[in-house]
Amino acid sequence: MIEGITFIIVEGVVEYLLPCSFQKLKDVESIIKIVDIDGRDQVRDFAEDMERMLGSKMKSVKFDYYNSMLVNTADEDGNFIELGGEFPLEKNKHFNNLPVNTQQSDVQVPTNVYNKDAYILNGIYWSEALNDVFMNNFQKDPTLTWQYFGSSSGFFRIYPGIKWTPDSNGVAAFDCRNRNWYIQAATSPKDIIIVVDISGSMKGLKMTIAKHTINTILDTLGENDFVNVIAYTDYVRYVEPCFKGTLVQADLDNREHFKVLVDELHVKGEGKVAKAMKESFKILNEGQGSLCNQAIMLITDGAMEDFKDVFEEFNWPDRRVRLFTYLIGREMTFADNTKWIACNNKGYYTHISTLADVQENVMEYLHVLSRPMVINHNHDIIWTEAYMDTVLFATKAQSLLLMTTVAMPVFSKKKETLSHGILLGVVGSDIPLLEVMKLAPRYRLGPHGYAFLITNNGYILAHPDLRPLYKEGKTLKPKPNYNSVDLAEVEWEDIDEILRTAMVKGEMGTLSLNVRASVDKAKRPLFLTNDYFYTTINDTPFSFGMVLTRGHGQLMFMGTVSVEEGKSPHSATTGHSLCLSSAPTYCETDIDPHHRKYSQLQAVIRYLQGKEPDLECDEVLLQQTLFDAVVTAPLESYWQAIMLNASGMEMGVETAFLGTRSGLIRLTRYTGIETRVAKKFLTPADKDNLFTVDHFPLWYRLAMENPPGRFIYYIPVEDKDNRDKTGTIPIIQGCGPSLSSMVEVHPYHPWLRSIPSLIPDRFELSWQCLLVSLYDYQGMCRSGHSHSSSARPLLSVSHVYQYFLTLKKSLFAETFVMSHKAKRTDALQPCDTEYPGFMLDNSIKETNSLLKCGRCQKMFVVQAVPDSNLVLMVVQADCDCSRQYSSITLEPKEVKYNASVKCNRMKSQKVRRRPKSCHAYHPKENAKDCGGASEISLSVALFLASLATSLALRRWT
């Protein structure tokens, strides 16, 4: 071990000689090795791990009535109310510390469904068989989270059991049947044209019901579906003229856009639907969209015309396009005509007289579209796009708040009802994307490297630059379009979308791009060369990508320290100055409930000591951590010696610390918390400067892009009142630093005090700074337009539709309005923004110039401080330039698009990969069940037989 690497804060002013026991490379070759990272092999290995992990989740969906709203609820006499009962709940760390019952599932029934209905009670009784299935799944795979069964009748069985909390109005608005996982599993992709009557007869309550019906239909669509909305009187009017003659993807942005436009519809004129019908058929015959199920939804208060000629021309005899008709209002004069349209085109007729009727009647079309799949006995497994779990808002990185669901339909196989295609429900399980991305650990990718997942439509599932939340006041909220952010909007340097196209197509390959990256809340730009590696994940619609940055990202510094050395009293596993990041998973503590009480450091120590041999630990990460621990251990005694020295550390230095790629941190505080200026720095609350799930610390990333031996100073951008200056230097020199060490300097350090505070608000930057244009396609801007969000978390009904529903379909329901209707306020809306960044031109060491400011000239001299990123400025103070030069702002500015560009952007169809299966037709389908008939009842034996068959059907390996 060599003695004495010099630590210099600022050349010629203050210096600290740190006799660390780090060895030069040639002296330590026997215990280290530098490993080349093969991106192709690594991306394939990560993808295979994800494939195995996601495959194990698929197994969970193959598979005494407790009402989750009423459990543990007593009456005035202290007795449990009916359907309530005693239901033990305990907080469980695995389920985000929610009180749950892992021995029992329970049932949630929406307020608009009668919880004592015989059909509901029978279904709940039949589905009790799932209790054992759910428990066995959880025992076999302890990483599973929520498992559930959504019934076609509306009840929702969830494991583990929970206490369901209604919204502020006492309403349980959550209905599993309008959740994306239910709809995607129950039906194949669909192309929908919604045709709405806006003639004079539709005024008042009828139009309100019609608009609510359209919105409800839109909410049943997903990113694999396509849609358009046409209004008609005596002429055809596209709700969005930009979408004339075409279908657009039913992603969140487009659905919400349609809702805003539908809200602005007004009634007038006479209703003639024939032209609208012809226009709809022409669109569907163009060969656009999903090319699977096709349907026209006719919303009207009466159909007086004869459509036989239209159907003979466009739809008969194949009846490839289904027609669903919704008769609005109490008047039944035209009921027969409206029903005839549906029944002669393999659709379904419903009558909607009140707002309370809408939800149940709209859902009927899903059962019709599911018939071919049910008759074919196809249990297609589906995976959803990302959605939000609000429980994680305050606990995880923004990009990893999201979940995906794996789901599969359950249906009747009774021969006598086979042609009816009876869907019993959908069984599903949630997978936190955080758990998936842990399989591609950051330490394997380097400080600027990262991994990401996208869907078959190019939308992001997980990416470190995905920001699904925004702040309004002090409240964090999901962005309206948080789960429809396209890969091209994050990897925006891929101008030709080569990366996106290849990944969406499910290809495997590589791509290199020069990128403008940013750190420190987009305040500090970096120029990087990234190598992208990508592949598909089999049996899912997902593609996996990985980025390695040229230089240090291509290499990994490995040590060959034995476990015995790791147990040494002088290693990293002992000593008060050491801590391990909680972000990397050194040992998996969540599998065995007994291990959940350990921190990562405790788990590592117990594993190394042989006290917990059953712990699953990352051997590569442990080996790297042990090596870092052994070679950095002498720093602890050195820092202690400084504190015990009579003179001690010079005034102004608050903290000395060191971090490694493995997530190990050693630090010593030279001042107490009461006198420390940077009280937050390197505490759990300081997310930017600690190793977290989605990035290396800011100081580490800045040091990596700095030449070895040169100091980095930076001021945290948010600490405006108590700013701390921090000096950074890479310790190891060569191909790329593996260790970064820093000294935190008090703002009143003598050297810093010597810089005069004479910097003006604005000066000419062209001499030494490079202007870098950066773009953000996930911005939020103030807008006077209305916009509503359908972001709806699984376990919270606060983001579900907030409209009032009544149990009884009565006149009273007509007095209610939809409270989810958008209000016209100056609210934050999604937008694209551009903002400047500035980089220091290191080739210029010194310069001076004059600024003309009206009647005077301001002279300034600028000189680069050697071996640092600091610039010393001396500025003439007696000349005011504030009128000639405005302040430079780093605030983003909205990118405005003209009408033509905006239209093209909205209707542009990016490359996408269609789902493999499509069930749009079956010759044995009984299309006579087209509305107005009594439902077919099911038996206990039928359900149990179907459930057993479904659970035995698939065995994923």
N, C-alpha and C positions, 0 to 999 in steps of 0.2 A: 504494500500500500504506500503510495507516495504521499508526501506531506505538502500542504500549502497550495491551494488554489486561491488566487487573489480575488476578492469580492470588492469591486469599486463602485461606489454609488455615483459620484461625479468626479471626473478626472481633475486632479490638482486641487480639489477643495476638501472633500471628506472621503476617506477610504477606510475600509474594514478588511483586515486580513483574516480570512477564515481558513485555518489549517485543517480543512476537511480531509478525510482519509480516502478520497476517491482516487482511483488508479488510472493512469493513462491506458489507452486501449491495448498497447503492446504488452503491458504488464499484467493484464487480466484476461488474456485470450483463453487461458485454461478454464475459466469459469463462465465465460459468456459466449454468445454467438449472435450474429446478425442474420435474421431470416428474411429472405425475399417472400413477399406475399403474392401468391398466384391468384389474381382476381377471379379467373374463370373457375378454378377449383373451389375457391371460397364461396362464391355466389351459388354454385351448385350444392355445396355442403349445407349452407344456410337454408336453401330452398327445400332440400330433402328433409331437414329437421322440421321446418314449418309444415311440410306435407304430412309427416308422421303425427305432428301435434294436432293439426286440423283434422286429420283422419280419425284420431281417437275421439274427437268431439262428435264426429258423424255417428259413431256407435251409440251415443247417448240419445239420439232421436229415432233410432230404430227400435224400435222398441221391441170414519164418522164425519160427515159433512160439516166442515168448519168454514163459516163465512168470514173472510179476512177483514171485512168491515166491522164485524160484530164480536170477534174473539175477545175474551177477557172483559166483556162489558156486562155490568150487573144492573139490575133494576133497583127501585127504591128500597126493596126489602133485602138487598144484598144477594139476591139469587141471579145466576147467569141467565141472560135473556135467550130466547129461542134462536137457534143457529149460532149462538155465541160460544158458550162453554169455556171451560178453563183450557188455555192453550199456552203452555210454558214457552217463554221467549228468552233467549240469552244473546247478548252482544257477541258477535263473531267477527274476528279480525279479517277472515277470508272474505266475508261479505261486507267489507267496509265498515265494520263495527255496528252494523244494523242489528237490532234484536230479531233473531230468527229461531225457528224450530227445525233442527236438522233431522228429526225423527218423524216428521209429518208434513205433508203438503196441505194447503188450504185453498179456498176458492173465492174469487172475486166475481161479483155479478154487477154489471152496470146498472145505474139508477133507472134507466129506461127499459129494463128487463125485469119482470116480476120474479123475485127469487123463490117463490113457492109454486111457480107453475109446474104442472106435472111433468112436462117435457124436460124442463130444467132439472128437476129433482131426479128423474130417471137417468139423465145424462151424467149428473154428478155421481150418482150411485155406481153407474157402469165404470166411470173413469177412476174409481178408487183403486183399481188394479194397478194404476200407474205409481202409487205410493212406493211399492216395493221396487219397481223398475228404477225410479228416480234415486232411491237410497242406494241400490246396488251400483248404479252408475257412479255415484259420488264416492263410494268406497273404492271402486276400481280405479277411478281417476279423480284424486282429490283436488286437481286444478280446475275442475268444472265449477262454473258459477250457477246462475239461475237456469233451472230446467222448467218447462211448462207445457201445458196442453191448452190450446184455444179451441173451444167448441164452436161448431157452426150455429149453435143456438145462442151463443153469446157469453157463456160462463168461461172463466179463465182459472185453471188449476196451476198453482205455482209451487215449486219446491226450491229451497226450504220455505216453510210457511212463515208468513209475515203478518203484521197488523197493518192493514191498508188504511191510509188516511185520505178522507175525501177532501175536495177543494174548499175554499173559503165559503162557498155557498152550500156546503154539505152534499155536493153532488159527486158521485163516482162516475165521471165522464169517460174513463178509460174503457174502450171496447176493443177486445183483442182482434175482432174481425176487420177493423179498419187499420190495423198495423201492417206495415210493409211485409214483414216476414210471413204473416198469414196469407196476404193476398198473393205474394209471389209463389208461395208453396201451393196454393189452391188453384192457381191458373197459370197458363202459359202466357208469354208476351202478347200484347194486344195493341191494335190500332183502333182508336176511338174517334169518331166524329160526334160531337155534341151539337144537336140542332135544337134551338130554343125559339119558341113563339113569343114575339114581342108586339103582337097586334094589340089594338085598343082593349079587347076583352080581357087581357091579362093584367089589367091595372090593379093596384092595391096589394092585398094579401097574396093573390095568385103570383104576382111578380116576385114578391119576397120569398115565397116557397120555391119558385122556379130557380132563383139565384142560389138559394141554399142547396137545392138539388144538384146544380152544376158544381158548386164547390165541393159537395160530398163525393160526387163522381171523380172529380180531379184528385181528391185525397186518396182515392183507391188506386191511383196510378203510380208507377215507379220509373226508374231510369231505363228499364228495358222496354217501356211502353212508348207509344207515340199518340199525339192528340191534336185536334183543332176544334175550335168553337165557332159555330155559325148561327147568327140570329136572322130571323126572317119576318117580314110582313108581306107586302105584295112584291118585294124584291129581296135578293140575298145580300146579307151584310156580314162580312168577316169581322168578328170582334176585334181582331188584330189585323188590319189591312196588310201589314208586312208579311203575314203568313198565308196570303191568298194562294189557293191551289196547291197547298203542300201540307205535310204532316211534320210536326216538330217533336223532338224528344221531350217526354213528360218528366224532365228533371225538376228539381225544386224551384229553380229560377223561373222556368216557363210556367209552371203551375201557379206560382204566386202572381206572375204577370197577368195571366188569364183572370185570376180572381179580382185583381184591381180593375180590369176592363169590364168584367161582368157586372161589377158593382155600379158602373156608370151607365148601364143600359136603361133606356126609357121606352115606354110603350107608345105606339101610335099606329094608325093605319089598319088595314085589313090583312088577316093572316092567310097566306097561300103557300103551302108547304111543298108543292110539287117541285118547284125550281130548286129549293134547298136540298131536297132528296136527290135530285139528279146531280147537283154539284158535289154532294157527299160521296155518291157512288163513283164519280169520276176521279175524285182524289184517291179513294181506296183502290181503284183499278190502275193507278199509276205505277204500282210496284215499289212504293216507298215504305218506310217504317220497319216494323219488326217482321213483316211478312208471315205472320202467324194468325192469331185470332183477329177478326175484323168485325166491327160493330158500329151501328149508328144508334145514338141515344136521342129519341124524340121527346121533347118536353113541351107539352101543349095543354090547353084546356078544351081541345076538341079538334077532330080531323074530319072535315066534311067532304073532302075531295076523294076521287076514285084513283087509287095508286096502282091499280092492276097493270096498266101499261108501263109504268115506270119500273115495276118489279120484273115484268116480262123482258124488258129491254136490258136491265142491268144485273138482275139477281137470280132469276129463275132459269132453269130448274135446279141448279146446283145449290142455291141458297148459301153461297159462300160467305155473304155478309149477313150477320144477325141484326135484327132490329129489336130494340128494347124501348117500350113506350111508357111514359109517365104522364097520366092524366091528372092535371092540377085542378084543385078546387072541389066544391061539393056537388056541382052539377054533373049528372051521370048521362046526359042526353047522348053524348058521343062515345060512350064507353064501348059499345059494340064495335064501332069502326076502329077505335084505337086498339082494342084487343085483337081485332082481325089482322092488323098490320103486324103485330108481334107474332101471333100464332102461325102466320103463313110465311114467316121468315126466321124460324127457329130461334125466336127471342122470348121475351117475357113481358107481360103487361102488369102494371101496378097502378093503383089509384092513391094519390097523395092529397089529402084534404087539409092537413094541418102540418105545422113545422115538426111536430113530434113524430109524424109518420115517415119523415124523410130517410132517416138512417136505416131503419129496417128494410124499407122498400128498395133503396138503392143497392143494398147488399145482395138482393136476390139475383142480380145479373152475374155475380161471381159464381154462384152455385150452378148456373146454367153453363158458363164457360168451363167449369171444372168437369162437366159430364164426360167428354171424350177421354180425359186422362183417367178418370175413375173407371170407366168401362174397359179401358186398356190395361187396368191394374198396374199403372206405372207410378211407382213411389219415387218420383224425382226429388233428389236432395238439392235444396237451393241455399245460396249464401247471400245475405243482404249487403247493401252498401253500408257505410259507417253511419252510426247514429250515436247520440249523446247519452252518457250516463251522468246525470247531474250530481250524484253522490261524490264524484271524483273532482268536482270543480276546484276545490281548494287544496287538493292533495297531490296532484300529479301534473306533469308537464302538459301544456295545452294540446300538443299534437297527439297525446296518448290518453286523452279522456274518452276516446271513442270505443265503441263495441261493434261487433258484427254478430249476426245470428245465423245458425245453421238450422234448417227446418225441413220437415217432410209431411206430406198430407196423410191422413188416415181416413179410409173410406169403407163403405159397406161392400161386401162381396156376396151377399145373399142372391141366389140365382133369380128368384122371382122379382127382385127389384133392380137387377143389374142394369137394365136399359135406362132406368131413371138416374143412374150415376149419383148415388147419395154420398155426399161428403160429410163425414162425421166431425172433422176438425183438422187441426194442424199441431204437431208436436215439435218443440224447438228447444234450443239451448243457446245461451249467450256466451260469447268468447271475447274477453277484453283484448283489444289490439296491443295493449302493453305487454301481455303475456306472449303474444306472437313475436313481437319485436325484440324481446329479450333473447331470442334464439340467434340474433345477429348482434352480439355485444359490441359496444362502442370501442372498447380497448383494442379490438381486432381490426378496427377501421381507421384509427388515428384521429387526431384532434379535429380535422376538418372533414373526415369521412363520415358517411352515414348510410343508413339503409332505408328503403321505403317500399310501400305496397300500393298497387292501384287495382281497380276493377276492370272488367272487360269493356267498360265504357270510357276508360281513361280517367275516372275520378279517383281522387286520393283516398286511401284507407288510412295510411300512416305515413308521415313525412315530417322531419324536424322543422320545416318551414311552414307547415300547415298551422294556421291560427284560427281555430273554430270559435273563439270567444272574443267579445269586445266589451269595453267598459263604458257604461252609461252612468255617470255620477260615480258612485262607489260600488255599483252592482255589476257583476259579471253576467253576461248573457250570451247565448249561442247566436252566431250570425245567421241571418235568414237562409243563406246559401252554404252553410258550413260543410254539408256533405256532398256538394256538387262542385267542388273546386277541382278543376282539371289539372292534370300533370303539366300541361303547357303553361298554366298560369303560375306555377312555382318554378319549374325549370325553364324560365322564359328565354334563356340564352339559346335554347334549342329552337331557333327561329323556323326551321323547316320541319319541325316536329318529327325528326327521324327517330329519336329515342321513343317518343310517345307511340308512334305508329308501330314500331317493332314490338313494343311491350304489349300493346293492345291486341296484336295479332297472335300473341303467345309464343313469340320467337325467343331464342337464346342467342346472345351476342355481346359485343362490346362497342363502345363509342367514346371518343375523347372530345372534350369541349373546353375552350377557354371561357371562364365565367367571371362575372363580377359578383362576388359574395359580400355579405355585410355581417358585422357582429356588433355587439353592444347596442341592441335595440335599433339596428339599422343606421347607427351614427358613424360607424367606421367601415369603409369599404376595403375589400381585399381583392387582388387579382390572383386567381388560381387556375391551374390546369387540372381538370377532373377526368379520371377514367371511369366510365360507367360500365357496369357489368349487370346483365339482366337475364332472367329466365322465367318460365311459367311455373306455377305450383299445380301439379296434377290434381285432377278431380275437384278443382275449385275454379271459379272464374277470375282468379287473382293472378297477378304477375308481380315478381319480386325484383327489386333493383338495389344495387349497392354501388357506392362511390368511394374511390380511393384517390387522394390528392397526390399529384406528382411530387416526388421528393420524399419527405419523411413518411408520407402515407403509404409508400410502397414497401417499407421496411419495418420490421419489428425487432426490437432489442430484447433478447432473451438471456436469462441467467440460468445457471445449472446449480442452484443452491438446493441442498437436500432438505428433506423434512426435518431431520435432526438439527440442522443449522437453524431452521425456522423456529425450533423449540428453545433455542439458546436464550439464556437470560438477557443477552445483549442485542437480541434481534428486534424486529418491528413488532412482534407480538407482545412485547412488554414496553414499558416506558410511557410516561404521562403525556409526552408531546405528540403522540401518534394517534391518528384516527383513520378509519377506512370510510370511503364514500358509501353511502347507502344506495347509490344508483346502480353500480354493477352488482350482479348476483354472484357473489363468491360461492355461497352455499345456498341451496334452495330450502328455505325454512317454512314454506307454505304447504308442502305436501303432507307432512306429518303434523297434526295439531300440537303435538308435544314440543315441536321445534319452533313454533310461532312466537314463543316468549324471548327468543334470542335475537340480539342485534347481529348484524353481519360480522362484526369483529368477534363477538362472543362465539358465534357459530364456527368461525374459522379456527379459533383457539381450541375449542372443544373437539373439532374434527382432527386437528393436528395432534392433539394429546391422546387421541384414541377413545375419548369419552363418548363420542357420538359417531360411531363408524357407519351408521345408516344414512347419514346426511349425504345428499347428492351435491357434490362440489365441482366447480370448474377447475380441473387440474392445471390447465395451461395458465389460467389467471392466477391461481394460487402460487404456482412456481414463479411467475413474474413478480408477484407481490412480495414473496419471500426474498427474492434477489434484491428488489428495491429496498426492503427492510434491512437486510444485512449491510448493504453498502452505505446506507444513510444513517445507520445507528449512531456513529460517532458524533453526528451533528448535535444530538441531544446533550451530551456531556460538554461540548463546546459552548452551546448556548447557555447552559447552566453556569459555566465558568465565567462568562461575560457578566451575568447577573450578580455573581459573588465577588467580582472584581471591585476594588475600592472605587474606581472611577465609573464603572458600569458602562452601560450603553449611552452614547451621546444623546442629548436632548433632541426630541423631535422624531426619533425612531420608536414606533409603537409596537410593531410586530415583525418577526422574522419567520418565514415559513417556506416549505419546499413541497412540491407536488410531483407525482410521477404518473405515467400513462396508465398504470394499473389502478389508479384511484387512491393511492396512499398519500396522506398528507402529514407532515410534521410541522408543528408551529410552536412558537414561544411568544408570549405577550410580555412586553417590557413595561407596560403601564397598566394600571388597574382600570376596571370598567368605568369608574366614576370620573377619571381624568382622560379617558380615551376619546379622541375626536371621532374616529370611525368606529362607533359602537356596534354597528351592524356587520362590519366587514368580517368575513369568514365565520359567520354564525349560521345556524340552520335557516334563518330568515333571508340570508344573502344568496339567493338562487343564482345570480349571475356569476359569482366567484367561487362556487362550489361545483364539484362533479355532480351533474344531474342526469336524469334519464335521457334527455335529448341533446345535451352538449357538454363539451369540456369547459372548464372555467374560462372566463374571459381573459384573465391574465395569462393563462396557459396558451390559448389560441393566438394571442398577440405575440407571445414570445416565440412561438413556432415559426412565424413568418419573419422573424428578426434575425439578422446575421449573428452568429455566435460571438459572444464577447461584447455585444452592444446592449445598452440599457434601454428599457421601455418605461416611459412615465405616462400614466394616464389618470384622468380625473373621472370618477364615476359620474355619469351624466345626470342622475337624479338627485344627488346630494348637493343641492344648490347652497344650502346654508353652512353645512359642515363638510367641506370638500377635503378629501385626503389625497395626497400625492403618493404614488406607489412606484418604486423603481423595480424593474424586472431584468434578470439576466439569465440566459441559458447556461447551465453548468457544463454539460457534456458538449464537446465540439466534434464536428465530423459531418456524417451524412445527414443527420437530423437529431436534434436534442430529444432525449427521452425523459430528462428531468428538467423541471423549471424551478428556480428558487427566486424568492422575492424578499425585499425589505420594504416595509410600509413606513413612509416618511410623513411626519407631522407637517401640516401646512405652514407652520412657523419655523421650519428648519432654517438655520442661519443662511445657508446658501440660497434657498428660495427667497428669503427676505431681501436678498441683494438685487433682485430683478425689479426695476421700477415699474409701477403700475401706470403705464402711459399708452396702453393699446387703445386705439380709437374703435368706434363701432364698425367702421369699414375701412379697408385699405386694398390696394390693388394686389390681387392674388396670383396673377399670371406668372410672376417671376419664380415662384417656388412651389405652388400647389397645383395639382391636377384636378380638374373638375370631372367628376364621374356621375353620369346619369343612372339612377337606379329606379326600378319600377316595382310597384306593389299592386297585384291584381286581387288582393283580398282586403282592400281598404274599406273604410266606412266614412261616408260624407254626409253632411247635413242636407236634407232635401225636404221640400214641402209636399212631396207626393206621398200617398199612403202606400203601405206595404205590410203584409201580414206574414207571419212565420208559422210554418207547420212543423217546426222542430219539436219533437215530442219524446221526452225520455221515458224509458220503460217503467221506472219505479216512481215517477212523479206525475201527477195529473195536472200540474200547474201549467204545462205547456200544451196540454191536449185541448181540443175545442172547448171553449168556455161558453157554451150556450146552454140555456136552461131547457131541461127535458122534463116532461111530466109522465108519471106512470100510466095514467089513463089518457087515452087519445080523445080529448074533449075540447070544447070551445075555449077553455081556459088557456090551452097551449098557444092559441093564436095571438094572445096578448104579449107573448115573449118575443124578444128579438135576439139575434145572435151577437153575443158579447165578444166573439172573436173577430167581428167585423172591424176592418182597419179604420182607425181614426186619422183624420187629416191633421197631422202635427208636423212640426219641423223636426222630424226624427232622423236618426242616423240610418243611412241606407248603404247597401253594398255599392262600391265604385272602384274604378281604377285610378291610381295615383302615380305621380312621378315626383321624385325628390332628389336633391343634389347630395353628393358626397365629395369630400376633398381628401387627397392623398399628397403627402410630402414628396417633393422631387429631391431625392438625396444627392443628385449629381451637382446641385448648386449649393456651395458652402457659404457664400457671402454675397450680399448685393445691397444696393441703396438706390433710392429714387426720390422723385418729388411728385406730390399730388397737387394739382391746381384746384384751389377751392375758392373761386370768386376772386376777391381782392388779395388773397394771400396764398402762399404755397406751404404745404406741410412736407417736411423732410423726414424720412425714416431710414434707419439702417437695420438690416436683418443679418444675423449670423447664426449658422447652425452650431449647436453645442456638440463637440466631438463625442463620438461613441454613445450617442443617445438620439432620441427622436425629438429633442427639445430645440426650440428656436428662440434666440434672444433678440428682442426688438427694442430699439430705442427710437421714440417718436417725438417729434416736435409738438409741444403741447399748446402753443399760443395761437394756433390756426384752427378755426372751427370749420369742419367739412361736412357737418350733418345735413346741410341743405342740398349739397351736391351728390352725396352718396347715401343711399338708404341702407339700413341694416341688412346683413346677409342672414337669411333664415334657412334652417334645415327642415322646415315643416313641409309635408307633402302637399302637392297641388293636384286637384282632380283633373283627370284627362277627359276633356269633353269631346264627344263624337257627334258629327252631324247626323241627320235623320237617315241618310242612305247607308252610312257606315254602321250605324247602330242597328238598322234593320238587317244588314248582311251578317253582322255578328250574332244576332239573335237566332236567325234561321239557318245558319251554317251547320252542316252535318259533318262532324269530325269522324274520323275512322273509328269504328267500334266493332267488337266481336259479338255476334249474336249468340244467345244461349243455344246449346247443342240440341235440346229437345223442344218440340212443338207439338201440342195436342189440340188441334183445332176442329177435328172432324172424326166421327165414328159412325159407321153405317147402322149400328144397332141402337143409336141414341133415340130415346123416346121424346120427340119434340112436341108431343101433344100436351105435356105439362108446361103450359105457357102463361100461367097466371089465373087467379080466380078459383083454383081448385084447392081441395083440402090437402094438407101435407100428408106424406106417407110416414107412418109411425114406425119406430124401430123397437126391436126386442132386446132384452138383456143378453140373450145367447148370441144375437147378431153382433152386438158391439164387442163382446169378449172374443168371439171368433175372429173378427176383423182385426182387433188389437193384437192378438197373438200372431196372426199372419204378418202384420206389419212389422212387429218387432223381430220376427225371424227372417224377414225377407233379405235384409242387407247385413253383410258382415264385411266391413271395410278392412283391408289389410295392407 
